[in-house]
């Protein structure tokens, strides 16, 4: 009886943590911070083999197009708003735009805004030192790429690092219940696909096809492209500026992440809204922010300091 109660208690606790990531927040928790919690991130694990369903659902121009659009839009939300705006205050915007793009970024499955920002700020504070939670020089490639996200010690939002963001209750709410947003996106894609299949059969798409391409494949590619900045942009590429760490500029990563690959530039001038310092350094996020500034949606984009 006690065994059954204990098992039920663990299932209940896990379910609550999936729903509310702050449900068991305990800053005094002494559990091994490097312990991997596979059950906690089971949905994230399962989304990878789910991509193989592409062999059964097939493909269509609609499905591939939606996957591409969702990749770009969500990557922009992460790079422009999670990173350059919320983490580094590289520009200003309205509270409405802050919430809208944070919502889009949450749909990427890379957790909530406060969680993301707290660990990124920690990374800059201790870049490539012992306390850097995802430096490839501390625990290797796989840890910096994905292991640190799965670790018990990095499960909770580092609240002291994001005191400025805690004054926005809508961002706190997004952070706590972040898991619901990707789930809603997945359900929405399936429903849209079924509607297209019924209303426009000549498009040759379906609910399952949009779910696989638009959510599973797009989200997996999005995560691993973002994670490559941690794992590869501190090892491979050029280092034109002395930053006291191993950050590198990598053109291939810049293409995949809409400009984040100019990582040495970023560590040299972290508060700049532009990371492609040279005219030939492709920085699509910067171009997007410039267009938004012309529209009055963002303003006061911080420039690159003179080099």
C-alpha positions in Angstrom: 0.0 0.0 0.0 2.8 2.4 0.9 4.6 1.5 -2.3 1.5 2.3 -4.4 1.0 5.6 -2.5 4.7 6.5 -3.1 4.4 5.7 -6.8 1.2 7.7 -7.1 2.8 10.6 -5.3 5.8 10.6 -7.7 3.4 10.6 -10.7 1.3 13.4 -9.2 4.4 15.5 -8.4 5.8 14.9 -11.9 2.5 15.9 -13.5 2.4 19.1 -11.5 5.9 19.9 -12.6 5.0 19.5 -16.2 2.1 21.8 -15.7 3.6 24.3 -13.3 7.4 24.5 -13.4 7.4 26.4 -10.1 5.3 23.8 -8.3 8.1 22.4 -6.1 10.6 25.2 -6.2 13.1 24.8 -3.4 16.3 26.9 -3.5 17.8 24.9 -0.6 17.6 21.6 -2.6 20.9 19.8 -2.2 20.3 17.1 -4.7 23.3 16.4 -7.1 23.0 19.3 -9.6 24.4 17.2 -12.4 21.9 14.4 -11.9 19.9 13.9 -15.2 16.2 13.8 -14.8 14.9 11.8 -17.7 11.2 11.6 -16.6 11.0 15.3 -16.1 12.0 16.0 -19.7 10.3 12.9 -21.2 8.2 15.0 -23.6 11.4 16.7 -24.9 13.0 13.2 -25.4 9.9 11.8 -27.1 9.7 14.6 -29.7 12.9 13.4 -31.3 11.7 9.9 -32.3 8.4 11.5 -33.2 10.1 13.1 -36.1 10.5 9.7 -37.7 6.7 9.7 -38.3 7.5 11.7 -41.4 8.0 8.4 -43.2 4.3 7.7 -42.6 2.7 11.2 -43.0 4.8 12.1 -46.1 5.3 15.7 -47.1 3.7 18.6 -48.9 4.8 22.1 -49.8 2.3 23.4 -47.2 3.8 21.3 -44.4 7.4 22.1 -45.3 6.5 25.8 -45.7 4.8 26.0 -42.3 7.8 24.2 -40.7 10.1 26.8 -42.2 8.0 29.7 -41.2 7.7 28.5 -37.6 11.4 27.8 -37.4 12.2 31.4 -38.5 9.6 33.2 -36.4 10.3 31.3 -33.3 14.1 31.6 -33.8 13.6 35.4 -34.2 11.6 35.5 -31.0 14.4 33.7 -29.1 17.3 35.7 -30.6 15.7 39.1 -30.6 13.5 39.0 -27.5 14.7 36.2 -25.1 18.3 37.1 -25.9 19.0 40.6 -27.0 16.0 42.2 -25.3 15.1 40.4 -22.1 18.7 39.2 -21.3 20.7 42.2 -22.4 18.3 45.2 -22.7 19.7 45.9 -26.2 16.6 47.9 -27.2 13.2 49.0 -25.9 9.7 48.0 -26.8 6.2 48.1 -25.4 4.9 45.7 -22.8 2.5 44.3 -25.4 5.3 43.4 -27.8 7.4 42.1 -24.9 4.6 39.7 -24.1 3.7 38.8 -27.7 7.2 37.7 -28.7 7.9 36.1 -25.3 4.8 34.0 -26.0 6.1 33.0 -29.4 9.5 32.2 -27.9 7.9 30.0 -25.3 6.2 28.0 -28.1 9.7 26.8 -29.2 9.8 24.5 -26.2 12.9 26.2 -24.7 11.1 26.9 -21.4 9.9 30.2 -20.1 11.4 33.7 -20.4 12.7 34.0 -16.8 14.3 30.6 -16.9 16.0 31.3 -20.2 17.3 34.7 -19.3 18.5 33.7 -15.8 20.8 31.0 -17.2 22.0 33.1 -20.1 23.0 35.9 -17.7 24.7 33.3 -15.5 26.6 32.2 -18.6 27.9 35.7 -19.3 28.8 36.2 -15.7 31.0 33.1 -15.6 31.7 32.5 -19.3 33.9 29.4 -19.7 34.7 29.3 -16.0 33.8 26.6 -13.5 30.4 28.2 -12.7 29.4 28.4 -16.4 26.5 26.0 -16.6 27.0 25.1 -20.2 30.6 25.7 -21.2 32.0 22.8 -23.4 35.3 23.2 -21.5 33.8 22.1 -18.2 31.9 18.9 -18.9 32.3 18.4 -22.7 30.2 18.8 -25.9 27.1 16.8 -25.0 26.7 18.4 -21.6 27.0 21.9 -23.1 24.6 21.0 -26.0 21.8 19.2 -24.1 22.9 17.6 -20.8 22.7 20.8 -18.8 19.1 21.3 -19.8 18.3 17.8 -18.5 20.1 18.2 -15.1 18.3 18.5 -11.8 20.4 21.5 -10.8 19.2 23.6 -13.8 15.6 22.7 -13.7 14.4 25.8 -11.8 14.5 29.5 -12.8 17.4 31.3 -11.1 15.1 34.0 -9.7 17.9 36.2 -8.2 19.2 36.7 -11.7 15.9 38.0 -13.1 14.6 40.4 -10.4 13.9 43.0 -13.1 11.6 40.6 -15.0 9.6 39.4 -11.9 7.7 42.7 -11.9 5.8 41.6 -15.0 3.2 39.1 -13.8 2.4 38.0 -17.3 6.1 36.9 -17.8 6.0 35.1 -14.5 2.9 33.3 -15.6 4.5 32.3 -18.9 7.5 31.0 -17.1 5.5 28.9 -14.7 3.2 27.4 -17.3 5.5 27.4 -20.3 4.7 23.7 -21.2 1.2 24.6 -22.1 2.2 26.9 -25.0 4.0 24.3 -27.1 1.2 21.8 -26.4 -1.3 24.4 -27.6 0.7 25.0 -30.8 0.9 21.2 -31.5 -2.9 20.8 -31.1 -3.5 23.9 -33.2 -1.3 22.6 -36.0 -3.1 19.3 -36.1 -6.5 21.1 -36.2 -5.4 23.4 -39.0 -4.1 20.4 -41.0 -7.4 18.5 -40.6 -9.3 21.6 -41.7 -7.0 22.0 -44.8 -7.4 18.4 -45.6 -11.2 18.7 -45.6 -11.5 22.1 -47.2 -8.6 22.1 -49.7 -7.7 18.4 -50.4 -5.6 19.5 -53.4 -3.0 20.8 -51.0 -2.4 17.2 -50.0 -1.8 17.9 -46.4 -3.3 16.6 -43.1 -3.4 17.2 -39.4 -0.8 14.6 -38.7 1.5 15.9 -41.4 1.4 19.5 -40.1 1.9 18.1 -36.5 5.0 16.2 -37.6 6.5 18.9 -39.9 5.3 22.1 -38.2 5.9 21.0 -34.6 8.1 18.0 -34.2 10.6 18.6 -36.9 10.6 22.4 -36.7 11.0 22.4 -32.9 13.7 19.8 -32.8 15.8 21.7 -35.5 15.1 24.9 -33.6 16.4 23.5 -30.3 19.6 22.0 -31.7 20.4 25.0 -33.7 20.1 27.2 -30.6 22.1 24.7 -28.5 24.9 24.7 -31.0 25.8 28.2 -29.9 26.6 26.8 -26.4 28.4 23.7 -27.7 30.2 24.9 -30.8 30.5 28.7 -30.7 33.0 28.5 -27.9 35.2 26.0 -29.8 35.0 26.6 -33.6 35.5 29.8 -35.5 37.5 33.1 -35.3 38.1 35.3 -32.3 38.8 38.8 -33.5 38.2 40.4 -30.1 39.7 39.6 -26.7 36.8 38.8 -24.4 38.4 36.8 -21.7 36.6 33.6 -22.8 36.6 31.2 -25.7 33.7 32.7 -27.7 34.0 32.5 -31.4 32.5 33.9 -34.6 31.0 31.1 -36.8 29.3 32.0 -40.1 27.5 28.7 -40.4 26.0 29.1 -36.9 25.1 32.7 -37.8 23.1 31.4 -40.7 21.3 28.8 -38.7 20.4 31.1 -35.8 19.7 34.4 -37.7 22.9 36.0 -36.5 23.7 34.5 -33.1 26.8 32.8 -34.6 28.7 36.0 -34.3 29.3 35.0 -30.7 32.7 36.6 -30.2 31.2 39.9 -31.3 28.4 39.4 -28.9 30.7 38.7 -25.9 32.7 41.7 -26.9 29.7 44.0 -26.9 26.8 42.0 -25.2 24.4 45.0 -25.0 24.4 45.8 -28.7 21.2 45.0 -30.7 23.5 44.1 -33.6 25.8 41.1 -33.5 27.1 41.1 -37.0 29.4 44.0 -36.5 31.0 44.0 -40.0 28.8 44.8 -43.0 29.3 41.4 -44.5 28.4 39.5 -41.3 24.8 38.3 -41.9 22.6 39.1 -39.0 19.0 38.6 -39.9 17.8 39.3 -36.4 19.3 42.7 -36.6 17.6 43.4 -40.0 14.3 42.3 -38.5 14.8 44.7 -35.5 15.6 47.5 -37.9 12.4 47.0 -39.8 10.5 46.8 -36.6 12.1 50.1 -35.5 10.9 51.8 -38.7 7.4 50.6 -37.8 7.7 52.0 -34.3 7.4 48.6 -32.7 10.9 48.7 -31.1 13.2 51.7 -30.5 16.5 52.8 -28.9 18.5 50.0 -30.5 21.8 50.1 -28.8 24.7 50.4 -31.2 28.0 48.5 -31.4 30.7 50.3 -29.4 33.5 51.6 -31.6 36.2 49.0 -32.3 
